[in-house]
Amino acid sequence: MNFTANDVETMITSQRTFYYKGNTRSVAFRKEMLLKLRATIIENEEAIMKALYGDLRKSSFESYVTEIGFVLASISDMVKNLDNWMKPETVKTPVHLQPAKSFVVREPYGSVLIIGPFNYPFQLVMEPLIGAIAGGNCAIVKPSETSLHTAQIIKKLLTETFPPEYIRVVEGEREETSALIHASFDYIFFTGSIEVGKVVMKAASERLTPITLELGGKSPAIVDQTADLKKAAERIVWGKFVNTGQTCVAPDYLLVHHSIQDEFVREVITVIHKFYGDDASKSSDYGRIINEGHFDRLVNLIREERSQIIYGGNVNRKDLYIEPTLLDGVWWNSFSMKDEIFGPILPIITYDNLGEVIHQLRKFSKPLAAYMFTENEKAADYFIGSFPFGGGCINDTISHVGNTNLPFGGVGSSGMNAYHGKASFDTFTHAKSLMKRDTKVPMRLAFPPYGNKLKFIKPLLR
């Protein structure tokens, strides 16, 4: 779809007209729209799964659990809690401002832009969209052009379900995205790479447009000498190789205590075979890389680290297949430690002292996620309190993302602001502070001439 900056402004104007008529304000309307979206997703489950298979070779189980079911559960949570979230929040009023009532109302922004990524191309468009709907906004949605099949089904679903002056889907590549991010939206929600996130933030800053960035980074997983190695291996292999490693919160690399390193690696290899068989290319549960560009990037990493491969390393460009691959003998300055891997390659670094590891981790950018496997409560507390990251788990990977009661988001270069559950509602609404003063009591103490009034004010403000 080719469109210009003027075209985008026309779209926004249409949505603002719809918004300022008050159409999106009521809780009844928002719930109705959420339930309409839920119904159309359920009606088109098979088509969505087919699209996800076409883009990423996702199994039906993985497609439902990590994309479709995830969104349906989130919608149910929104509908259940929306009445309560929309109620004005009463707060205390200090004595010197009495008599008055103070409260906070959550106000929609208006017309918001949502830009989705390719790796979870359905979930990571729909999840912010339901937050925008729950918040009372209109939205323009830009799915990733890289996941073409899913972008097409998203456009079909949303176009058939909602009028364009309320929810509109636009397609395009770099030029169209540039026109969108430079337009006069009231809010921008972007999920994607750090580099593109910088471009989006720069464009938003020109208009002082509020923004959420959901980015990524190199998320570590620490396995200490007290960990349950079998469970750690299962949960790390699952978290790393689901969606073929193309997950922003996947363990990017492992830090394994030297005393259990050999045993743990054996467990990891055993689990890979248990999950995907002796040849993962024949497993219906193992996906593919999104396109040749990302495939070639990952193959270059494998070539650079060829001498460190202790398992895997086989590739098939025609099939966009990369075998689950383990790298051992990796160090902090290795090639695989330069950038987020975002694929089925798992470097392993051994360590001796947890304090030294945390000290080293703090030299890197703050990651979107971090994980630690330990049976030592003090070690877990030290990890949580000493190392900054967006969110994570103790004795698991990526599961925190599935809890709608936990806000999900990054910190520093891994992103800003959060969503999921009430955090989505808060993200897509402005906290408007209000005070209603009583007119029956005069305010003469606050007005000039001040004379000797200060002696009466001081006790009230101390």
TORKOL-4160 file (C-alpha; in steps of 0.2 Angstrom, whole numbers, padded with zeros to 4 digits, m for minus):
462
<pt num="1" X="0000" Y="0000" Z="0000"/>
<pt num="2" X="0007" Y="0017" Z="m0005"/>
<pt num="3" X="0002" Y="0032" Z="0005"/>
<pt num="4" X="0009" Y="0049" Z="0009"/>
<pt num="5" X="0011" Y="0059" Z="0025"/>
<pt num="6" X="m0005" Y="0068" Z="0019"/>
<pt num="7" X="m0014" Y="0052" Z="0018"/>
<pt num="8" X="m0009" Y="0047" Z="0036"/>
<pt num="9" X="m0015" Y="0064" Z="0042"/>
<pt num="10" X="m0032" Y="0061" Z="0033"/>
<pt num="11" X="m0034" Y="0044" Z="0042"/>
<pt num="12" X="m0030" Y="0052" Z="0059"/>
<pt num="13" X="m0042" Y="0066" Z="0056"/>
<pt num="14" X="m0056" Y="0053" Z="0052"/>
<pt num="15" X="m0052" Y="0044" Z="0068"/>
<pt num="16" X="m0051" Y="0060" Z="0079"/>
<pt num="17" X="m0068" Y="0065" Z="0072"/>
<pt num="18" X="m0075" Y="0048" Z="0077"/>
<pt num="19" X="m0066" Y="0049" Z="0094"/>
<pt num="20" X="m0072" Y="0066" Z="0099"/>
<pt num="21" X="m0090" Y="0061" Z="0095"/>
<pt num="22" X="m0088" Y="0051" Z="0111"/>
<pt num="23" X="m0091" Y="0035" Z="0102"/>
<pt num="24" X="m0077" Y="0026" Z="0112"/>
<pt num="25" X="m0080" Y="0033" Z="0129"/>
<pt num="26" X="m0092" Y="0021" Z="0137"/>
<pt num="27" X="m0087" Y="0005" Z="0146"/>
<pt num="28" X="m0101" Y="m0004" Z="0136"/>
<pt num="29" X="m0094" Y="0001" Z="0119"/>
<pt num="30" X="m0076" Y="m0004" Z="0124"/>
<pt num="31" X="m0082" Y="m0021" Z="0130"/>
<pt num="32" X="m0093" Y="m0024" Z="0115"/>
<pt num="33" X="m0078" Y="m0020" Z="0104"/>
<pt num="34" X="m0067" Y="m0032" Z="0113"/>
<pt num="35" X="m0080" Y="m0046" Z="0112"/>
<pt num="36" X="m0082" Y="m0043" Z="0094"/>
<pt num="37" X="m0063" Y="m0045" Z="0092"/>
<pt num="38" X="m0063" Y="m0061" Z="0102"/>
<pt num="39" X="m0077" Y="m0068" Z="0092"/>
<pt num="40" X="m0069" Y="m0065" Z="0075"/>
<pt num="41" X="m0052" Y="m0072" Z="0081"/>
<pt num="42" X="m0061" Y="m0088" Z="0087"/>
<pt num="43" X="m0070" Y="m0089" Z="0070"/>
<pt num="44" X="m0054" Y="m0088" Z="0061"/>
<pt num="45" X="m0042" Y="m0098" Z="0072"/>
<pt num="46" X="m0038" Y="m0110" Z="0058"/>
<pt num="47" X="m0034" Y="m0096" Z="0045"/>
<pt num="48" X="m0023" Y="m0088" Z="0058"/>
<pt num="49" X="m0014" Y="m0104" Z="0062"/>
<pt num="50" X="m0011" Y="m0107" Z="0043"/>
<pt num="51" X="m0004" Y="m0089" Z="0041"/>
<pt num="52" X="0008" Y="m0092" Z="0056"/>
<pt num="53" X="0013" Y="m0109" Z="0048"/>
<pt num="54" X="0016" Y="m0100" Z="0032"/>
<pt num="55" X="0027" Y="m0087" Z="0040"/>
<pt num="56" X="0037" Y="m0096" Z="0053"/>
<pt num="57" X="0032" Y="m0114" Z="0051"/>
<pt num="58" X="0024" Y="m0113" Z="0068"/>
<pt num="59" X="0015" Y="m0129" Z="0075"/>
<pt num="60" X="m0004" Y="m0128" Z="0078"/>
<pt num="61" X="0000" Y="m0130" Z="0097"/>
<pt num="62" X="0013" Y="m0116" Z="0097"/>
<pt num="63" X="0002" Y="m0105" Z="0087"/>
<pt num="64" X="m0012" Y="m0107" Z="0099"/>
<pt num="65" X="m0003" Y="m0106" Z="0115"/>
<pt num="66" X="0009" Y="m0092" Z="0111"/>
<pt num="67" X="m0002" Y="m0081" Z="0099"/>
<pt num="68" X="m0021" Y="m0085" Z="0098"/>
<pt num="69" X="m0024" Y="m0092" Z="0115"/>
<pt num="70" X="m0013" Y="m0079" Z="0123"/>
<pt num="71" X="m0023" Y="m0065" Z="0115"/>
<pt num="72" X="m0040" Y="m0073" Z="0119"/>
<pt num="73" X="m0035" Y="m0075" Z="0138"/>
<pt num="74" X="m0030" Y="m0057" Z="0138"/>
<pt num="75" X="m0046" Y="m0051" Z="0131"/>
<pt num="76" X="m0056" Y="m0060" Z="0144"/>
<pt num="77" X="m0045" Y="m0052" Z="0157"/>
<pt num="78" X="m0049" Y="m0035" Z="0150"/>
<pt num="79" X="m0067" Y="m0037" Z="0149"/>
<pt num="80" X="m0068" Y="m0044" Z="0167"/>
<pt num="81" X="m0059" Y="m0030" Z="0175"/>
<pt num="82" X="m0063" Y="m0015" Z="0164"/>
<pt num="83" X="m0077" Y="m0008" Z="0174"/>
<pt num="84" X="m0066" Y="m0007" Z="0189"/>
<pt num="85" X="m0051" Y="0000" Z="0180"/>
<pt num="86" X="m0062" Y="0014" Z="0172"/>
<pt num="87" X="m0068" Y="0020" Z="0189"/>
<pt num="88" X="m0061" Y="0037" Z="0195"/>
<pt num="89" X="m0048" Y="0034" Z="0208"/>
<pt num="90" X="m0051" Y="0045" Z="0224"/>
<pt num="91" X="m0036" Y="0052" Z="0233"/>
<pt num="92" X="m0033" Y="0061" Z="0249"/>
<pt num="93" X="m0034" Y="0080" Z="0249"/>
<pt num="94" X="m0022" Y="0089" Z="0261"/>
<pt num="95" X="m0030" Y="0100" Z="0275"/>
<pt num="96" X="m0024" Y="0117" Z="0267"/>
<pt num="97" X="m0034" Y="0113" Z="0251"/>
<pt num="98" X="m0050" Y="0108" Z="0260"/>
<pt num="99" X="m0065" Y="0107" Z="0257"/>
<pt num="100" X="m0062" Y="0098" Z="0241"/>
<pt num="101" X="m0062" Y="0081" Z="0232"/>
<pt num="102" X="m0047" Y="0075" Z="0223"/>
<pt num="103" X="m0047" Y="0061" Z="0210"/>
<pt num="104" X="m0039" Y="0053" Z="0195"/>
<pt num="105" X="m0048" Y="0048" Z="0179"/>
<pt num="106" X="m0040" Y="0038" Z="0165"/>
<pt num="107" X="m0042" Y="0047" Z="0149"/>
<pt num="108" X="m0040" Y="0040" Z="0132"/>
<pt num="109" X="m0026" Y="0047" Z="0121"/>
<pt num="110" X="m0036" Y="0048" Z="0105"/>
<pt num="111" X="m0029" Y="0040" Z="0089"/>
<pt num="112" X="m0014" Y="0029" Z="0092"/>
<pt num="113" X="m0002" Y="0020" Z="0081"/>
<pt num="114" X="0003" Y="0002" Z="0084"/>
<pt num="115" X="0018" Y="m0006" Z="0074"/>
<pt num="116" X="0020" Y="m0024" Z="0076"/>
<pt num="117" X="0036" Y="m0036" Z="0073"/>
<pt num="118" X="0038" Y="m0052" Z="0063"/>
<pt num="119" X="0042" Y="m0065" Z="0077"/>
<pt num="120" X="0025" Y="m0066" Z="0085"/>
<pt num="121" X="0016" Y="m0057" Z="0072"/>
<pt num="122" X="m0002" Y="m0060" Z="0078"/>
<pt num="123" X="0000" Y="m0059" Z="0097"/>
<pt num="124" X="0011" Y="m0043" Z="0096"/>
<pt num="125" X="m0001" Y="m0033" Z="0086"/>
<pt num="126" X="m0017" Y="m0039" Z="0095"/>
<pt num="127" X="m0010" Y="m0038" Z="0113"/>
<pt num="128" X="m0007" Y="m0019" Z="0112"/>
<pt num="129" X="m0023" Y="m0017" Z="0101"/>
<pt num="130" X="m0034" Y="m0024" Z="0115"/>
<pt num="131" X="m0025" Y="m0012" Z="0127"/>
<pt num="132" X="m0029" Y="0003" Z="0115"/>
<pt num="133" X="m0047" Y="m0003" Z="0114"/>
<pt num="134" X="m0049" Y="m0005" Z="0132"/>
<pt num="135" X="m0042" Y="0012" Z="0135"/>
<pt num="136" X="m0055" Y="0020" Z="0123"/>
<pt num="137" X="m0044" Y="0024" Z="0109"/>
<pt num="138" X="m0045" Y="0023" Z="0090"/>
<pt num="139" X="m0030" Y="0014" Z="0082"/>
<pt num="140" X="m0020" Y="0012" Z="0066"/>
<pt num="141" X="m0011" Y="m0004" Z="0065"/>
<pt num="142" X="0004" Y="m0008" Z="0055"/>
<pt num="143" X="0008" Y="m0027" Z="0055"/>
<pt num="144" X="0026" Y="m0032" Z="0050"/>
<pt num="145" X="0028" Y="m0033" Z="0031"/>
<pt num="146" X="0041" Y="m0048" Z="0034"/>
<pt num="147" X="0027" Y="m0059" Z="0041"/>
<pt num="148" X="0016" Y="m0057" Z="0025"/>
<pt num="149" X="0004" Y="m0071" Z="0028"/>
<pt num="150" X="m0001" Y="m0065" Z="0046"/>
<pt num="151" X="m0001" Y="m0047" Z="0040"/>
<pt num="152" X="m0014" Y="m0052" Z="0027"/>
<pt num="153" X="m0025" Y="m0061" Z="0040"/>
<pt num="154" X="m0024" Y="m0047" Z="0052"/>
<pt num="155" X="m0030" Y="m0035" Z="0039"/>
<pt num="156" X="m0044" Y="m0046" Z="0034"/>
<pt num="157" X="m0050" Y="m0048" Z="0052"/>
<pt num="158" X="m0049" Y="m0030" Z="0058"/>
<pt num="159" X="m0056" Y="m0023" Z="0042"/>
<pt num="160" X="m0071" Y="m0035" Z="0042"/>
<pt num="161" X="m0074" Y="m0032" Z="0061"/>
<pt num="162" X="m0072" Y="m0013" Z="0063"/>
<pt num="163" X="m0074" Y="0003" Z="0053"/>
<pt num="164" X="m0058" Y="0012" Z="0047"/>
<pt num="165" X="m0062" Y="0027" Z="0057"/>
<pt num="166" X="m0061" Y="0017" Z="0073"/>
<pt num="167" X="m0048" Y="0003" Z="0069"/>
<pt num="168" X="m0038" Y="0004" Z="0053"/>
<pt num="169" X="m0024" Y="m0008" Z="0046"/>
<pt num="170" X="m0011" Y="m0001" Z="0035"/>
<pt num="171" X="0003" Y="m0011" Z="0026"/>
<pt num="172" X="0019" Y="m0006" Z="0019"/>
<pt num="173" X="0038" Y="m0005" Z="0021"/>
<pt num="174" X="0051" Y="0007" Z="0026"/>
<pt num="175" X="0043" Y="0022" Z="0017"/>
<pt num="176" X="0026" Y="0019" Z="0023"/>
<pt num="177" X="0032" Y="0016" Z="0041"/>
<pt num="178" X="0042" Y="0033" Z="0040"/>
<pt num="179" X="0026" Y="0042" Z="0035"/>
<pt num="180" X="0017" Y="0034" Z="0050"/>
<pt num="181" X="0030" Y="0038" Z="0064"/>
<pt num="182" X="0031" Y="0056" Z="0058"/>
<pt num="183" X="0013" Y="0059" Z="0059"/>
<pt num="184" X="0002" Y="0068" Z="0072"/>
<pt num="185" X="m0003" Y="0052" Z="0082"/>
<pt num="186" X="m0008" Y="0054" Z="0100"/>
<pt num="187" X="0002" Y="0039" Z="0105"/>
<pt num="188" X="0014" Y="0027" Z="0097"/>
<pt num="189" X="0017" Y="0009" Z="0102"/>
<pt num="190" X="0032" Y="0000" Z="0094"/>
<pt num="191" X="0038" Y="m0017" Z="0095"/>
<pt num="192" X="0054" Y="m0022" Z="0086"/>
<pt num="193" X="0073" Y="m0020" Z="0086"/>
<pt num="194" X="0083" Y="m0008" Z="0096"/>
<pt num="195" X="0090" Y="0000" Z="0080"/>
<pt num="196" X="0073" Y="0004" Z="0073"/>
<pt num="197" X="0066" Y="0009" Z="0090"/>
<pt num="198" X="0079" Y="0023" Z="0090"/>
<pt num="199" X="0072" Y="0029" Z="0074"/>
<pt num="200" X="0054" Y="0028" Z="0080"/>
<pt num="201" X="0059" Y="0037" Z="0096"/>
<pt num="202" X="0068" Y="0051" Z="0087"/>
<pt num="203" X="0053" Y="0054" Z="0075"/>
<pt num="204" X="0041" Y="0054" Z="0091"/>
<pt num="205" X="0052" Y="0066" Z="0099"/>
<pt num="206" X="0050" Y="0079" Z="0085"/>
<pt num="207" X="0031" Y="0080" Z="0090"/>
<pt num="208" X="0033" Y="0076" Z="0109"/>
<pt num="209" X="0022" Y="0061" Z="0105"/>
<pt num="210" X="0022" Y="0049" Z="0120"/>
<pt num="211" X="0028" Y="0032" Z="0116"/>
<pt num="212" X="0030" Y="0014" Z="0122"/>
<pt num="213" X="0045" Y="0004" Z="0115"/>
<pt num="214" X="0046" Y="m0015" Z="0117"/>
<pt num="215" X="0063" Y="m0019" Z="0111"/>
<pt num="216" X="0075" Y="m0033" Z="0116"/>
<pt num="217" X="0093" Y="m0036" Z="0120"/>
<pt num="218" X="0105" Y="m0050" Z="0126"/>
<pt num="219" X="0095" Y="m0059" Z="0140"/>
<pt num="220" X="0106" Y="m0070" Z="0151"/>
<pt num="221" X="0101" Y="m0086" Z="0160"/>
<pt num="222" X="0112" Y="m0091" Z="0175"/>
<pt num="223" X="0113" Y="m0109" Z="0181"/>
<pt num="224" X="0121" Y="m0111" Z="0198"/>
<pt num="225" X="0128" Y="m0126" Z="0207"/>
<pt num="226" X="0113" Y="m0129" Z="0217"/>
<pt num="227" X="0101" Y="m0129" Z="0202"/>
<pt num="228" X="0089" Y="m0144" Z="0198"/>
<pt num="229" X="0099" Y="m0148" Z="0181"/>
<pt num="230" X="0085" Y="m0158" Z="0173"/>
<pt num="231" X="0072" Y="m0145" Z="0176"/>
<pt num="232" X="0083" Y="m0131" Z="0171"/>
<pt num="233" X="0088" Y="m0140" Z="0155"/>
<pt num="234" X="0070" Y="m0143" Z="0150"/>
<pt num="235" X="0064" Y="m0125" Z="0154"/>
<pt num="236" X="0079" Y="m0117" Z="0145"/>
<pt num="237" X="0078" Y="m0128" Z="0130"/>
<pt num="238" X="0059" Y="m0124" Z="0129"/>
<pt num="239" X="0062" Y="m0105" Z="0131"/>
<pt num="240" X="0076" Y="m0104" Z="0119"/>
<pt num="241" X="0070" Y="m0114" Z="0105"/>
<pt num="242" X="0051" Y="m0110" Z="0105"/>
<pt num="243" X="0048" Y="m0101" Z="0089"/>
<pt num="244" X="0065" Y="m0106" Z="0084"/>
<pt num="245" X="0074" Y="m0094" Z="0095"/>
<pt num="246" X="0065" Y="m0079" Z="0088"/>
<pt num="247" X="0058" Y="m0073" Z="0104"/>
<pt num="248" X="0063" Y="m0056" Z="0112"/>
<pt num="249" X="0064" Y="m0063" Z="0130"/>
<pt num="250" X="0072" Y="m0080" Z="0125"/>
<pt num="251" X="0088" Y="m0084" Z="0135"/>
<pt num="252" X="0101" Y="m0077" Z="0123"/>
<pt num="253" X="0116" Y="m0085" Z="0132"/>
<pt num="254" X="0119" Y="m0096" Z="0147"/>
<pt num="255" X="0131" Y="m0093" Z="0162"/>
<pt num="256" X="0134" Y="m0110" Z="0170"/>
<pt num="257" X="0144" Y="m0113" Z="0186"/>
<pt num="258" X="0160" Y="m0123" Z="0181"/>
<pt num="259" X="0156" Y="m0137" Z="0194"/>
<pt num="260" X="0141" Y="m0143" Z="0185"/>
<pt num="261" X="0144" Y="m0137" Z="0167"/>
<pt num="262" X="0148" Y="m0154" Z="0159"/>
<pt num="263" X="0133" Y="m0162" Z="0167"/>
<pt num="264" X="0122" Y="m0148" Z="0162"/>
<pt num="265" X="0127" Y="m0148" Z="0144"/>
<pt num="266" X="0123" Y="m0167" Z="0143"/>
<pt num="267" X="0106" Y="m0163" Z="0150"/>
<pt num="268" X="0103" Y="m0149" Z="0138"/>
<pt num="269" X="0107" Y="m0161" Z="0123"/>
<pt num="270" X="0096" Y="m0175" Z="0130"/>
<pt num="271" X="0082" Y="m0163" Z="0131"/>
<pt num="272" X="0084" Y="m0156" Z="0113"/>
<pt num="273" X="0083" Y="m0174" Z="0107"/>
<pt num="274" X="0068" Y="m0177" Z="0119"/>
<pt num="275" X="0059" Y="m0162" Z="0112"/>
<pt num="276" X="0063" Y="m0162" Z="0094"/>
<pt num="277" X="0070" Y="m0180" Z="0090"/>
<pt num="278" X="0087" Y="m0184" Z="0082"/>
<pt num="279" X="0084" Y="m0173" Z="0067"/>
<pt num="280" X="0074" Y="m0157" Z="0072"/>
<pt num="281" X="0071" Y="m0153" Z="0053"/>
<pt num="282" X="0059" Y="m0168" Z="0054"/>
<pt num="283" X="0050" Y="m0162" Z="0069"/>
<pt num="284" X="0033" Y="m0154" Z="0067"/>
<pt num="285" X="0036" Y="m0144" Z="0083"/>
<pt num="286" X="0051" Y="m0135" Z="0077"/>
<pt num="287" X="0049" Y="m0120" Z="0066"/>
<pt num="288" X="0059" Y="m0110" Z="0053"/>
<pt num="289" X="0068" Y="m0093" Z="0052"/>
<pt num="290" X="0057" Y="m0079" Z="0045"/>
<pt num="291" X="0067" Y="m0076" Z="0029"/>
<pt num="292" X="0084" Y="m0077" Z="0020"/>
<pt num="293" X="0091" Y="m0061" Z="0027"/>
<pt num="294" X="0089" Y="m0067" Z="0045"/>
<pt num="295" X="0094" Y="m0084" Z="0040"/>
<pt num="296" X="0111" Y="m0078" Z="0032"/>
<pt num="297" X="0114" Y="m0067" Z="0048"/>
<pt num="298" X="0113" Y="m0082" Z="0059"/>
<pt num="299" X="0123" Y="m0093" Z="0047"/>
<pt num="300" X="0137" Y="m0080" Z="0048"/>
<pt num="301" X="0137" Y="m0081" Z="0067"/>
<pt num="302" X="0138" Y="m0100" Z="0066"/>
<pt num="303" X="0153" Y="m0099" Z="0054"/>
<pt num="304" X="0162" Y="m0086" Z="0065"/>
<pt num="305" X="0160" Y="m0098" Z="0080"/>
<pt num="306" X="0162" Y="m0114" Z="0071"/>
<pt num="307" X="0176" Y="m0120" Z="0083"/>
<pt num="308" X="0165" Y="m0118" Z="0098"/>
<pt num="309" X="0150" Y="m0129" Z="0092"/>
<pt num="310" X="0147" Y="m0144" Z="0103"/>
<pt num="311" X="0130" Y="m0148" Z="0096"/>
<pt num="312" X="0121" Y="m0144" Z="0080"/>
<pt num="313" X="0126" Y="m0131" Z="0067"/>
<pt num="314" X="0117" Y="m0139" Z="0052"/>
<pt num="315" X="0108" Y="m0128" Z="0041"/>
<pt num="316" X="0097" Y="m0128" Z="0025"/>
<pt num="317" X="0095" Y="m0111" Z="0017"/>
<pt num="318" X="0081" Y="m0118" Z="0005"/>
<pt num="319" X="0071" Y="m0123" Z="0020"/>
<pt num="320" X="0076" Y="m0109" Z="0031"/>
<pt num="321" X="0081" Y="m0122" Z="0044"/>
<pt num="322" X="0094" Y="m0120" Z="0057"/>
<pt num="323" X="0097" Y="m0134" Z="0069"/>
<pt num="324" X="0097" Y="m0131" Z="0088"/>
<pt num="325" X="0115" Y="m0126" Z="0091"/>
<pt num="326" X="0126" Y="m0125" Z="0107"/>
<pt num="327" X="0142" Y="m0115" Z="0108"/>
<pt num="328" X="0154" Y="m0119" Z="0122"/>
<pt num="329" X="0170" Y="m0111" Z="0127"/>
<pt num="330" X="0162" Y="m0094" Z="0124"/>
<pt num="331" X="0168" Y="m0078" Z="0132"/>
<pt num="332" X="0162" Y="m0061" Z="0135"/>
<pt num="333" X="0171" Y="m0054" Z="0119"/>
<pt num="334" X="0166" Y="m0068" Z="0108"/>
<pt num="335" X="0157" Y="m0065" Z="0091"/>
<pt num="336" X="0141" Y="m0072" Z="0097"/>
<pt num="337" X="0141" Y="m0060" Z="0112"/>
<pt num="338" X="0141" Y="m0044" Z="0101"/>
<pt num="339" X="0122" Y="m0043" Z="0097"/>
<pt num="340" X="0106" Y="m0051" Z="0102"/>
<pt num="341" X="0106" Y="m0068" Z="0093"/>
<pt num="342" X="0087" Y="m0070" Z="0090"/>
<pt num="343" X="0089" Y="m0087" Z="0083"/>
<pt num="344" X="0092" Y="m0105" Z="0089"/>
<pt num="345" X="0110" Y="m0103" Z="0094"/>
<pt num="346" X="0114" Y="m0104" Z="0112"/>
<pt num="347" X="0132" Y="m0099" Z="0119"/>
<pt num="348" X="0138" Y="m0105" Z="0135"/>
<pt num="349" X="0150" Y="m0096" Z="0147"/>
<pt num="350" X="0156" Y="m0104" Z="0163"/>
<pt num="351" X="0159" Y="m0095" Z="0179"/>
<pt num="352" X="0166" Y="m0097" Z="0196"/>
<pt num="353" X="0159" Y="m0083" Z="0206"/>
<pt num="354" X="0141" Y="m0075" Z="0205"/>
<pt num="355" X="0147" Y="m0058" Z="0211"/>
<pt num="356" X="0159" Y="m0057" Z="0197"/>
<pt num="357" X="0146" Y="m0062" Z="0185"/>
<pt num="358" X="0134" Y="m0049" Z="0191"/>
<pt num="359" X="0148" Y="m0036" Z="0190"/>
<pt num="360" X="0151" Y="m0041" Z="0172"/>
<pt num="361" X="0133" Y="m0041" Z="0167"/>
<pt num="362" X="0131" Y="m0024" Z="0173"/>
<pt num="363" X="0143" Y="m0018" Z="0160"/>
<pt num="364" X="0131" Y="m0023" Z="0146"/>
<pt num="365" X="0115" Y="m0014" Z="0142"/>
<pt num="366" X="0100" Y="m0018" Z="0153"/>
<pt num="367" X="0092" Y="m0033" Z="0145"/>
<pt num="368" X="0073" Y="m0036" Z="0142"/>
<pt num="369" X="0074" Y="m0052" Z="0152"/>
<pt num="370" X="0085" Y="m0062" Z="0164"/>
<pt num="371" X="0084" Y="m0079" Z="0172"/>
<pt num="372" X="0092" Y="m0088" Z="0186"/>
<pt num="373" X="0091" Y="m0107" Z="0191"/>
<pt num="374" X="0095" Y="m0109" Z="0209"/>
<pt num="375" X="0089" Y="m0118" Z="0225"/>
<pt num="376" X="0098" Y="m0104" Z="0235"/>
<pt num="377" X="0086" Y="m0091" Z="0241"/>
<pt num="378" X="0100" Y="m0079" Z="0245"/>
<pt num="379" X="0108" Y="m0081" Z="0228"/>
<pt num="380" X="0091" Y="m0078" Z="0220"/>
<pt num="381" X="0088" Y="m0062" Z="0230"/>
<pt num="382" X="0105" Y="m0056" Z="0226"/>
<pt num="383" X="0102" Y="m0058" Z="0207"/>
<pt num="384" X="0085" Y="m0049" Z="0208"/>
<pt num="385" X="0092" Y="m0035" Z="0218"/>
<pt num="386" X="0109" Y="m0032" Z="0210"/>
<pt num="387" X="0106" Y="m0034" Z="0192"/>
<pt num="388" X="0094" Y="m0022" Z="0182"/>
<pt num="389" X="0083" Y="m0030" Z="0168"/>
<pt num="390" X="0065" Y="m0028" Z="0162"/>
<pt num="391" X="0058" Y="m0044" Z="0170"/>
<pt num="392" X="0061" Y="m0062" Z="0172"/>
<pt num="393" X="0060" Y="m0078" Z="0181"/>
<pt num="394" X="0068" Y="m0089" Z="0195"/>
<pt num="395" X="0069" Y="m0107" Z="0189"/>
<pt num="396" X="0060" Y="m0104" Z="0173"/>
<pt num="397" X="0061" Y="m0094" Z="0157"/>
<pt num="398" X="0049" Y="m0083" Z="0147"/>
<pt num="399" X="0034" Y="m0088" Z="0158"/>
<pt num="400" X="0032" Y="m0071" Z="0166"/>
<pt num="401" X="0026" Y="m0064" Z="0150"/>
<pt num="402" X="0010" Y="m0075" Z="0151"/>
<pt num="403" X="0005" Y="m0068" Z="0168"/>
<pt num="404" X="m0007" Y="m0053" Z="0164"/>
<pt num="405" X="m0005" Y="m0047" Z="0182"/>
<pt num="406" X="0013" Y="m0043" Z="0178"/>
<pt num="407" X="0018" Y="m0028" Z="0168"/>
<pt num="408" X="0029" Y="m0033" Z="0153"/>
<pt num="409" X="0042" Y="m0021" Z="0147"/>
<pt num="410" X="0060" Y="m0016" Z="0146"/>
<pt num="411" X="0072" Y="m0004" Z="0154"/>
<pt num="412" X="0085" Y="0007" Z="0146"/>
<pt num="413" X="0090" Y="0001" Z="0129"/>
<pt num="414" X="0078" Y="m0014" Z="0130"/>
<pt num="415" X="0063" Y="m0003" Z="0130"/>
<pt num="416" X="0052" Y="0009" Z="0140"/>
<pt num="417" X="0034" Y="0008" Z="0148"/>
<pt num="418" X="0025" Y="m0008" Z="0149"/>
<pt num="419" X="0009" Y="m0017" Z="0145"/>
<pt num="420" X="m0002" Y="m0033" Z="0148"/>
<pt num="421" X="m0017" Y="m0033" Z="0159"/>
<pt num="422" X="m0020" Y="m0017" Z="0168"/>
<pt num="423" X="m0003" Y="m0011" Z="0163"/>
<pt num="424" X="m0010" Y="m0011" Z="0145"/>
<pt num="425" X="m0025" Y="0000" Z="0151"/>
<pt num="426" X="m0013" Y="0012" Z="0160"/>
<pt num="427" X="m0001" Y="0013" Z="0145"/>
<pt num="428" X="m0015" Y="0018" Z="0133"/>
<pt num="429" X="m0023" Y="0031" Z="0145"/>
<pt num="430" X="m0018" Y="0047" Z="0152"/>
<pt num="431" X="m0019" Y="0049" Z="0171"/>
<pt num="432" X="m0029" Y="0065" Z="0172"/>
<pt num="433" X="m0028" Y="0073" Z="0190"/>
<pt num="434" X="m0043" Y="0083" Z="0195"/>
<pt num="435" X="m0049" Y="0093" Z="0210"/>
<pt num="436" X="m0067" Y="0099" Z="0214"/>
<pt num="437" X="m0067" Y="0114" Z="0226"/>
<pt num="438" X="m0081" Y="0118" Z="0237"/>
<pt num="439" X="m0088" Y="0136" Z="0233"/>
<pt num="440" X="m0096" Y="0138" Z="0250"/>
<pt num="441" X="m0080" Y="0142" Z="0260"/>
<pt num="442" X="m0070" Y="0157" Z="0255"/>
<pt num="443" X="m0051" Y="0155" Z="0250"/>
<pt num="444" X="m0046" Y="0173" Z="0257"/>
<pt num="445" X="m0031" Y="0166" Z="0266"/>
<pt num="446" X="m0023" Y="0161" Z="0249"/>
<pt num="447" X="m0026" Y="0178" Z="0241"/>
<pt num="448" X="m0016" Y="0194" Z="0242"/>
<pt num="449" X="m0014" Y="0206" Z="0251"/>
<pt num="450" X="m0004" Y="0193" Z="0261"/>
<pt num="451" X="0000" Y="0204" Z="0276"/>
<pt num="452" X="0004" Y="0193" Z="0291"/>
<pt num="453" X="m0005" Y="0177" Z="0284"/>
<pt num="454" X="0011" Y="0167" Z="0282"/>
<pt num="455" X="0011" Y="0163" Z="0301"/>
<pt num="456" X="m0006" Y="0154" Z="0298"/>
<pt num="457" X="0000" Y="0145" Z="0282"/>
<pt num="458" X="0017" Y="0138" Z="0289"/>
<pt num="459" X="0009" Y="0126" Z="0301"/>
<pt num="460" X="m0002" Y="0119" Z="0288"/>
<pt num="461" X="0012" Y="0115" Z="0276"/>
<pt num="462" X="0025" Y="0108" Z="0288"/>
